[in-house]
Amino acid sequence: MKLKIQFKKELGKPTILRCIREDGSETFTKLYPNQEIHDIAHYAVEQQLGYQHAFYGLLARGFDIADFDLPRDQRPESLLPKNLVPQALITEHLVNLLQIWYAQPHGNLNIEKNLHLILKEKDLIYPNSLTTERILGIKQELLGYMKQWEQLPNKQTMELVFDGGI
């Protein structure tokens, strides 16, 4: 289950996020300014942890990006938080922490400690696979992708391939 993920940069206009499934069908959206970090962080987390049932895995299975933007009462039943598998919920919390960390890289945000607290509060189990070393690897991968994005020339596309990682 592979998914081509494309971020098209066009200065002065919203970035276009396009995801192309193996069967050729696709879903796309215009991103709010600086939202690339969120979707690129999803990629880094899901690939590094081998998560197949979080955002990109769900898109690869046929959901549309627009489904996630709907008010909760209008979303497909399987995308309601109560019906998502823990890895999808854990991913979202981790991605949000990575966004905060990226916005203030010289800060003292302890992602591992904060994620433990958030997951405990949400009655979710902290994944054994999410070690300090793995978080460091995710951060480094994210920094590499963001550097690639920042250096991408105008009107060009950055492409990533989601395959569920490890």
N, CA and C of each residue as an Amber inpcrd file, in Angstrom:
protein
   498
   0.8430000  -1.1700000   0.0000000   0.0000000   0.0000000   0.0000000
   0.8930000   1.2380000   0.0000000   1.1420000   1.7420000  -1.1810000
   1.9720000   2.9280000  -1.3040000   1.1140000   4.1340000  -1.6350000
   1.6480000   5.2790000  -1.2670000   0.9550000   6.5330000  -1.5180000
   2.0110000   7.5670000  -1.8950000   1.8470000   8.1870000  -3.0610000
   2.7330000   9.2850000  -3.4540000   2.1980000  10.5480000  -2.8230000
   3.0610000  11.2590000  -2.1210000   2.6790000  12.4900000  -1.4390000
   3.4470000  13.6300000  -2.0960000   2.7180000  14.5950000  -2.5980000
   3.3510000  15.7140000  -3.3000000   2.9830000  17.0410000  -2.6400000
   4.0050000  17.8470000  -2.4200000   3.8270000  19.1970000  -1.9110000
   4.3040000  20.1440000  -3.0060000   3.3820000  20.8930000  -3.6070000
   3.7520000  21.8240000  -4.6770000   3.8490000  23.2260000  -4.1040000
   5.0300000  23.8110000  -4.2860000   5.3060000  25.1540000  -3.7710000
   5.0300000  26.1930000  -4.8530000   4.2780000  27.2140000  -4.4710000
   4.0790000  28.3450000  -5.3640000   3.9760000  29.5830000  -4.4880000
   5.0440000  30.3650000  -4.5000000   5.1150000  31.5370000  -3.6300000
   3.9090000  32.4460000  -3.8220000   3.3730000  32.9150000  -2.6990000
   2.2150000  33.7950000  -2.7550000   0.8950000  33.0580000  -2.8740000
   0.9540000  31.7440000  -2.9760000  -0.2610000  30.9330000  -3.0740000
  -0.1530000  29.7780000  -2.0770000  -1.2960000  29.1790000  -1.7230000
  -1.2280000  28.0330000  -0.8070000  -0.4790000  26.8580000  -1.4440000
   0.2490000  26.1420000  -0.6160000   0.8790000  24.8920000  -1.0540000
  -0.2200000  23.9020000  -1.3950000  -0.0200000  23.1270000  -2.4450000
  -0.9710000  22.0720000  -2.7980000  -0.4100000  20.7480000  -2.2920000
  -1.1920000  20.0800000  -1.4590000  -0.8590000  18.7260000  -1.0070000
  -1.7050000  17.7750000  -1.8340000  -1.0310000  16.9030000  -2.5930000
  -1.7220000  15.9260000  -3.4420000  -1.2070000  14.5400000  -3.0490000
  -2.1200000  13.6150000  -2.8500000  -1.7730000  12.2350000  -2.5150000
  -2.3570000  11.3230000  -3.5870000  -1.4790000  10.5290000  -4.1880000
  -1.8880000   9.6500000  -5.2830000  -1.7560000   8.2040000  -4.8300000
  -2.8690000   7.4920000  -4.8720000  -2.9050000   6.1000000  -4.4260000
  -2.3760000   5.1660000  -5.5130000  -2.1060000   3.9330000  -5.1370000
  -1.5960000   2.9320000  -6.0870000  -2.5380000   2.7180000  -7.2620000
  -3.8390000   2.8670000  -7.0340000  -4.7990000   2.6450000  -8.1180000
  -4.9550000   3.8750000  -9.0260000  -4.1870000   4.9380000  -8.7390000
  -4.2280000   6.1450000  -9.5510000  -5.2120000   7.1940000  -9.0550000
  -6.0900000   6.8320000  -8.1310000  -7.0150000   7.8300000  -7.5850000
  -6.2300000   8.7780000  -6.6860000  -6.7830000   9.9440000  -6.4590000
  -6.0400000  10.9160000  -5.6680000  -6.9630000  11.7820000  -4.8380000
  -6.3290000  12.4620000  -3.8940000  -7.0020000  13.4360000  -3.0530000
  -6.0340000  14.6000000  -2.8840000  -6.5790000  15.8030000  -2.7930000
  -5.6910000  16.9520000  -2.6370000  -6.3810000  18.0530000  -1.8550000
  -5.5580000  18.9970000  -1.4030000  -6.0690000  20.1590000  -0.6930000
  -5.0710000  21.2930000  -0.8080000  -5.5410000  22.4880000  -0.5230000
  -4.6690000  23.6490000  -0.3830000  -4.3670000  23.7780000   1.1040000
  -3.1020000  23.9660000   1.4140000  -2.6960000  24.0700000   2.8140000
  -2.6700000  25.5220000   3.2720000  -3.0340000  25.7270000   4.5200000
  -2.8860000  27.0440000   5.1230000  -1.3980000  27.3690000   5.1820000
  -1.0380000  28.6510000   5.2340000   0.3860000  28.9970000   5.3100000
   1.0940000  28.2720000   6.4600000   2.2440000  27.7440000   6.1640000
   3.1140000  27.0400000   7.1240000   2.5280000  25.7370000   7.6600000
   1.5120000  25.2000000   7.0170000   0.9450000  23.9280000   7.4570000
   1.7640000  22.7410000   6.9490000   2.7010000  22.9830000   6.0510000
   3.5180000  21.8930000   5.5100000   4.1750000  21.1060000   6.6350000
   4.6230000  21.8140000   7.6810000   5.2990000  21.1570000   8.7990000
   4.4220000  20.0480000   9.3830000   3.1450000  20.2940000   9.5080000
   2.2340000  19.3040000  10.1010000   2.1830000  18.0330000   9.2440000
   1.9910000  18.2040000   7.9510000   1.8380000  17.0410000   7.0770000
   3.1670000  16.3310000   6.8120000   4.2590000  17.0720000   6.8350000
   5.5760000  16.4500000   6.6950000   5.9320000  15.7130000   7.9780000
   5.5630000  16.2620000   9.1230000   5.7950000  15.5680000  10.3990000
   4.9920000  14.2630000  10.4470000   3.7780000  14.2830000   9.9200000
   2.9960000  13.0410000   9.8460000   3.7770000  11.9840000   9.0710000
   4.3380000  12.3920000   7.9530000   5.0950000  11.4550000   7.1240000
   6.2770000  10.8710000   7.9140000   7.0530000  11.7350000   8.5560000
   8.2240000  11.2730000   9.3060000   7.8210000  10.2990000  10.4140000
   6.7840000  10.6280000  11.1500000   6.3300000   9.7730000  12.2540000
   5.8120000   8.4360000  11.7320000   4.9270000   8.4830000  10.7550000
   4.2970000   7.2550000  10.2630000   5.3100000   6.3310000   9.5970000
   6.2680000   6.8960000   8.8710000   7.3080000   6.0760000   8.2420000
   8.2300000   5.4790000   9.2960000   8.7020000   6.3100000  10.2240000
   9.6490000   5.8490000  11.2450000   9.0310000   4.7750000  12.1450000
   7.7670000   4.9060000  12.4630000   7.1150000   3.9560000  13.3720000
   6.4230000   2.8090000  12.6380000   6.3850000   2.8810000  11.3200000
   5.7390000   1.8250000  10.5500000   4.2310000   1.8200000  10.7240000
   3.6660000   2.9750000  10.9890000   2.2280000   3.0740000  11.2200000
   1.4810000   3.0910000   9.8930000   0.5630000   2.1650000   9.7330000
  -0.2140000   2.0460000   8.5000000  -1.6670000   2.4950000   8.6640000
  -2.0330000   2.9100000   9.8860000  -3.4360000   3.2610000  10.1430000
  -3.5990000   4.6780000  10.6750000  -2.6020000   5.5240000  10.4200000
  -2.7150000   6.9350000  10.7750000  -3.0580000   7.7090000   9.4910000
  -2.7960000   8.9980000   9.4500000  -3.2580000   9.8610000   8.3760000
  -2.9590000   9.3350000   6.9670000  -1.6920000   9.1010000   6.6560000
  -1.3590000   8.6780000   5.2870000  -1.8470000   7.2690000   4.9770000
  -1.8610000   6.3980000   5.9540000  -2.4060000   5.0650000   5.7420000
  -3.8940000   5.1140000   5.4320000  -4.5990000   6.0090000   6.1130000
  -6.0310000   6.1690000   5.8590000  -6.2830000   6.7570000   4.4720000
  -5.4250000   7.7050000   4.0760000  -5.5610000   8.2540000   2.7230000
  -5.2810000   7.1840000   1.6740000  -4.2750000   6.3630000   1.9180000
  -3.9330000   5.2900000   0.9730000  -5.0920000   4.3070000   0.8360000
  -5.8860000   4.1500000   1.8880000  -7.0150000   3.2250000   1.8710000
  -8.2680000   3.8330000   1.2510000  -8.2000000   5.1050000   0.8520000
  -9.3350000   5.6730000   0.1270000 -10.0140000   6.8750000   0.7450000
  -9.6580000   7.2320000   1.9610000 -10.2670000   8.4340000   2.5270000
  -9.7260000   9.6560000   1.8070000 -10.5050000  10.7330000   1.8240000
 -10.0820000  11.9920000   1.2200000  -9.5780000  12.9310000   2.3070000
  -8.6450000  13.7870000   1.9300000  -8.1200000  14.7620000   2.8830000
  -9.2660000  15.5960000   3.4440000 -10.2220000  15.9400000   2.5940000
 -11.3570000  16.7670000   3.0270000 -12.1530000  16.1020000   4.1520000
 -12.1380000  14.7650000   4.2090000 -12.8610000  14.0550000   5.2740000
 -12.3540000  14.4610000   6.6590000 -11.0530000  14.7630000   6.7550000
 -10.4500000  15.1070000   8.0390000 -10.7590000  16.5450000   8.4440000
 -11.1210000  17.3660000   7.4770000 -11.4090000  18.7740000   7.7480000
 -12.8670000  19.0260000   8.1080000 -13.7010000  18.0310000   7.9390000
 -15.1290000  18.1950000   8.2390000 -15.3480000  18.3360000   9.7440000
 -16.4000000  19.0450000  10.1280000 -16.7670000  19.0420000  11.5510000
 -17.0100000  17.5930000  11.9950000 -16.7210000  17.3130000  13.2250000
 -16.8120000  15.9220000  13.7060000 -18.1370000  15.2550000  13.3840000
 -19.2370000  15.9890000  13.4980000 -20.5470000  15.3760000  13.2660000
 -20.8250000  15.0850000  11.7880000 -19.9290000  15.5420000  10.9010000
 -20.1110000  15.2830000   9.4690000 -19.0560000  14.3400000   8.8970000
 -18.1100000  13.9380000   9.7050000 -17.0460000  13.0410000   9.2310000
 -17.5760000  11.6300000   9.0350000 -16.8940000  10.8710000   8.1650000
 -17.2330000   9.4420000   8.0960000 -17.0970000   8.8190000   9.4880000
 -17.9740000   7.9160000   9.8100000 -18.0070000   7.2870000  11.1400000
 -16.6430000   6.7330000  11.5610000 -15.9300000   6.1270000  10.6210000
 -14.6440000   5.5140000  10.9710000 -13.5490000   6.5370000  11.2600000
 -13.7760000   7.8210000  10.9430000 -12.7750000   8.8500000  11.2340000
 -13.0660000   9.6320000  12.5160000 -14.1080000   9.2630000  13.2000000
 -14.3670000   9.8950000  14.4930000 -13.3100000   9.4040000  15.4780000
 -12.8030000  10.2920000  16.3380000 -11.7400000   9.8870000  17.2610000
 -12.0320000   8.6010000  18.0320000 -13.2830000   8.3980000  18.4300000
 -13.6260000   7.1970000  19.2000000 -13.4560000   5.9140000  18.3760000
 -13.4110000   6.0320000  17.0490000 -13.2960000   4.8520000  16.1900000
 -11.9040000   4.6710000  15.5780000 -11.0220000   5.6290000  15.8060000
  -9.6730000   5.5150000  15.2640000  -8.8270000   4.5820000  16.1160000
  -7.9110000   3.8880000  15.4790000  -7.0110000   3.0100000  16.2300000
  -6.0350000   3.8880000  17.0140000  -5.4910000   3.3600000  18.1190000
  -4.5850000   4.1620000  18.9480000  -3.4170000   4.7800000  18.1720000
  -2.8450000   4.0610000  17.1940000  -1.6980000   4.6420000  16.4890000
  -2.0640000   5.9350000  15.7660000  -3.2790000   6.0700000  15.2940000
  -3.6990000   7.3120000  14.6340000  -3.7740000   8.4520000  15.6460000
  -4.2970000   8.1680000  16.8200000  -4.4130000   9.1920000  17.8610000
  -3.0360000   9.5600000  18.4160000  -2.2050000   8.5540000  18.6500000
  -0.8400000   8.7930000  19.1500000  -0.0730000   9.6370000  18.1440000
  -0.2150000   9.3050000  16.8640000   0.4780000  10.0520000  15.8120000
   0.0910000  11.5190000  15.8570000  -1.1870000  11.8020000  15.9820000
  -1.6410000  13.1970000  15.9810000  -1.0400000  13.9670000  17.1440000
  -1.0090000  13.3710000  18.3150000  -0.4200000  14.0480000  19.4820000
   1.0830000  14.2670000  19.2750000   1.7710000  13.2670000  18.7500000
   3.2100000  13.3840000  18.5080000   3.4950000  14.4550000  17.4500000
   2.7150000  14.4740000  16.3940000   2.8950000  15.4790000  15.3400000
   2.6960000  16.8860000  15.9020000   1.7040000  17.0690000  16.7430000
   1.4700000  18.3850000  17.3390000   2.6610000  18.8190000  18.1980000
   3.2320000  17.8880000  18.9550000   4.4170000  18.2020000  19.7580000
   5.6180000  18.5250000  18.8690000   5.7630000  17.8010000  17.7790000
   6.8650000  18.0770000  16.8440000   6.7260000  19.4630000  16.2240000
   5.5090000  19.8820000  15.9330000   5.2810000  21.2290000  15.4020000
   5.7350000  22.2820000  16.4060000   5.3950000  22.0930000  17.6570000
   5.8050000  23.0360000  18.7070000   7.3280000  23.0380000  18.8170000
   7.9160000  21.8450000  18.8320000   9.3800000  21.7280000  18.9180000
  10.0450000  22.4270000  17.7350000   9.5260000  22.2310000  16.5450000
  10.1200000  22.8210000  15.3460000  10.0270000  24.3440000  15.3800000
   8.9280000  24.8690000  15.9000000   8.7350000  26.3110000  15.9650000
   9.6930000  26.9700000  16.9580000  10.1620000  26.1950000  17.9270000
  11.0900000  26.7250000  18.9260000  12.1980000  25.7050000  19.1910000
  13.0390000  25.4450000  18.1770000  14.0280000  24.3770000  18.2910000
  15.0620000  24.5650000  19.3940000  15.2160000  25.7600000  19.8970000
  16.1750000  25.9640000  20.9760000  15.5000000  25.9210000  22.3410000
  14.2090000  25.6230000  22.3250000  13.4690000  25.5230000  23.5700000
  13.7820000  24.1920000  24.2600000  13.1790000  23.9990000  25.3830000
  13.4320000  22.7940000  26.1740000  12.2680000  21.8190000  26.1280000
  11.5320000  21.7700000  25.0240000  10.3880000  20.8730000  24.9450000
  10.8630000  19.4210000  24.9550000  10.4620000  18.7020000  25.9680000
  10.7880000  17.2860000  26.0710000   9.6020000  16.5220000  25.4690000
   9.7590000  16.1390000  24.2130000   8.6610000  15.4940000  23.4910000
   8.2520000  14.1980000  24.1690000   9.2140000  13.3910000  24.5350000
   8.9090000  12.0950000  25.1500000   8.1160000  12.2690000  26.4440000
   8.5710000  13.1430000  27.3170000   7.8940000  13.3740000  28.5990000
   6.4770000  13.9120000  28.3740000   6.3610000  14.9000000  27.4820000
   5.0480000  15.4860000  27.2120000   4.0960000  14.4910000  26.5640000
   4.6110000  13.6680000  25.6690000   3.7560000  12.6740000  25.0350000
   3.2720000  11.6470000  26.0550000   4.1530000  11.2440000  26.9730000
   3.7320000  10.3320000  28.0530000   2.5530000  10.9260000  28.8180000
   2.6630000  12.2090000  29.1780000   1.6020000  12.8680000  29.9440000
   0.3010000  12.9590000  29.1560000   0.3930000  13.3520000  27.9010000
  -0.7980000  13.4830000  27.0610000  -1.4860000  12.1370000  26.8780000
  -0.7050000  11.1050000  26.5690000  -1.3020000   9.7870000  26.3370000
  -1.9330000   9.2310000  27.6030000  -1.2940000   9.4580000  28.7430000
  -1.8700000   9.0040000  30.0110000  -3.2160000   9.6940000  30.2460000
  -3.2500000  10.9930000  29.9800000  -4.4870000  11.7670000  30.1380000
  -5.5940000  11.2560000  29.2100000  -5.2110000  10.7800000  28.0290000
  -6.1780000  10.3040000  27.0280000  -6.4270000   8.7970000  27.1260000
  -5.8730000   8.1610000  28.1630000  -6.0110000   6.7100000  28.3580000
  -5.4540000   5.9130000  27.1730000  -4.3340000   6.3760000  26.6390000
  -3.6480000   5.6700000  25.5570000  -2.3020000   5.1730000  26.0850000
  -1.8940000   4.0340000  25.6100000  -0.6340000   3.4350000  26.0560000
   0.5180000   3.9770000  25.2140000   1.5740000   4.4010000  25.8980000
   2.7630000   4.8950000  25.2050000   3.4030000   3.7180000  24.4770000
   3.6730000   3.8560000  23.1730000   4.2210000   2.7240000  22.4080000
   5.6710000   2.4040000  22.7990000   5.9440000   1.1270000  23.0130000
   7.3010000   0.6880000  23.3600000   8.3070000   1.0400000  22.2740000
   7.8450000   1.0790000  21.0410000   8.7390000   1.3670000  19.9120000
   9.1800000   2.8310000  19.8700000   8.5470000   3.6730000  20.6500000
   8.8500000   5.0990000  20.6130000   9.8850000   5.4410000  21.6900000
  11.1050000   5.0220000  21.4240000  12.2170000   5.2510000  22.3420000
  12.7790000   6.6550000  22.1500000  13.6470000   7.0370000  23.0610000
  14.3330000   8.3250000  22.9420000  15.0820000   8.3920000  21.6170000
  15.7390000   7.3040000  21.2480000  16.5000000   7.2520000  19.9920000
  15.5750000   7.3840000  18.7850000  14.4160000   6.7520000  18.8450000
  13.4720000   6.8210000  17.7390000  12.9380000   8.2440000  17.5830000
  12.6450000   8.9050000  18.6980000  12.1890000  10.2970000  18.6400000
  13.2810000  11.1800000  18.0390000  14.5190000  10.9480000  18.4210000
  15.6370000  11.7000000  17.8420000  15.7060000  11.4650000  16.3340000
  15.5150000  10.2170000  15.9050000  15.5090000   9.9000000  14.4730000
  14.3860000  10.6010000  13.7330000  13.2130000  10.6590000  14.3470000
  12.0700000  11.3520000  13.7390000  12.3850000  12.8410000  13.6100000
  12.9500000  13.4240000  14.6590000  13.3070000  14.8450000  14.6150000
  14.3140000  15.1230000  13.4990000  15.3360000  14.2870000  13.4060000
  16.3580000  14.4880000  12.3740000  15.7560000  14.3410000  10.9750000
  14.9000000  13.3420000  10.8060000  14.2460000  13.1400000   9.5120000
  13.3710000  14.3440000   9.1680000  12.6210000  14.8320000  10.1480000
  11.7670000  15.9940000   9.9470000  12.5920000  17.2110000   9.5520000
  13.6960000  17.4400000  10.2330000  14.5630000  18.5790000   9.9000000
  15.0830000  18.4640000   8.4670000  15.4370000  17.2530000   8.0570000
  15.9100000  17.0330000   6.6880000  14.8390000  17.3360000   5.6600000
  13.6250000  16.8670000   5.9010000  12.5270000  17.1340000   4.9700000
  12.1760000  18.6210000   4.9300000  12.2150000  19.2800000   6.0880000
  11.8890000  20.7080000   6.1160000  12.9620000  21.5290000   5.4090000
  14.2040000  21.1060000   5.5340000  15.2810000  21.7930000   4.8040000
  15.0740000  21.6110000   3.2980000  14.7270000  20.3850000   2.9190000
  14.4470000  20.0990000   1.5050000  13.2940000  20.9890000   1.0120000
  12.2500000  21.1250000   1.8260000  11.1060000  21.9390000   1.4540000
  11.5020000  23.4080000   1.3240000  12.2350000  23.9110000   2.2990000
  12.6270000  25.3190000   2.2880000  13.5250000  25.6430000   1.0980000
  14.3350000  24.6900000   0.6650000  15.2470000  24.9190000  -0.4550000
  14.6060000  24.6220000  -1.8140000  13.4040000  24.0930000  -1.8010000
  12.7160000  23.7610000  -3.0460000  12.4180000  25.0440000  -3.8310000
  12.7960000  25.0920000  -5.0960000  12.5010000  26.2820000  -5.8970000
  10.9920000  26.4750000  -6.0880000  10.6280000  27.7090000  -6.3180000
   9.2380000  28.0610000  -6.5830000   8.6980000  27.2500000  -7.7640000
   7.4410000  26.8690000  -7.6610000   6.7070000  26.1170000  -8.6950000
   7.2190000  24.6840000  -8.8820000   7.9770000  24.2060000  -7.9080000
   8.4650000  22.8260000  -7.9480000   7.6910000  21.9900000  -6.9280000
   7.8360000  20.6780000  -7.0410000   7.1100000  19.7450000  -6.1880000
   8.0770000  18.8520000  -5.4240000   7.8600000  18.7370000  -4.1320000
   8.5920000  17.7840000  -3.3120000   7.7280000  16.5310000  -3.2230000
   8.3210000  15.3850000  -3.5330000   7.5390000  14.1440000  -3.5150000
   8.1300000  13.1740000  -2.5020000   7.2620000  12.6050000  -1.7140000
   7.6030000  11.5640000  -0.7430000   6.7500000  10.3450000  -1.0660000
   7.2500000   9.1730000  -0.7300000   6.4680000   7.9610000  -0.9510000
   6.2180000   7.2890000   0.3920000   4.9480000   7.1700000   0.7270000
   4.5460000   6.5040000   1.9570000   4.3360000   5.0240000   1.6720000
   5.0160000   4.1980000   2.4380000   4.8290000   2.7610000   2.3020000
   4.6090000   2.0990000   3.6610000   4.3560000   2.9200000   4.6640000
   4.1200000   2.3660000   5.9800000   5.3850000   2.1240000   6.7680000
   6.5300000   2.4960000   6.2120000   7.7830000   2.4200000   6.9630000
   8.2360000   1.0170000   7.2600000   9.0560000   0.9300000   8.3060000
   9.7020000  -0.3100000   8.7030000   8.8190000  -1.4630000   8.4730000
